[in-house]
Amino acid sequence: MAKISTTRVRSRRHADSRMFVRTQSLRKLNVVSFYVLLIFACLGVIATCLPEFRSLQSSEAELADVIEDEIAINSRVDQQLREYRALEQDPYFLEVYGRDRLDLYKEGERVFRFSREQNL
């Protein structure tokens, strides 16, 4: 009888070791499956955010263009406002401005004209 119990113990150990190996391999498979699922979830989140990110970049580019245009317009308005105040309050500026616009000059005065490029 001692022999029977020894073989039973050996076969039980062998069955336990096979079950242990099978359990370990299933655990590894579960961990790998979890990480693959996690990677796919991250890729899904990135894929859904990518179009929004592109539209955000284009909106920021549009905003930068609008701000640049606003700065240019504000500087032009400021220049015209200074010119208007000078025309109202400074008689010398009014004289120079009028002579320049009407292409007039005083006797004995030399006038030099420089043409500007249109892009300035």
HELIX and SHEET records of a PDB file:
HELIX    1   1 ALA A    2  GLN A   89  1                                  88    
HELIX    2   2 PRO A   91  LEU A  102  1                                  12    
END                                                                             
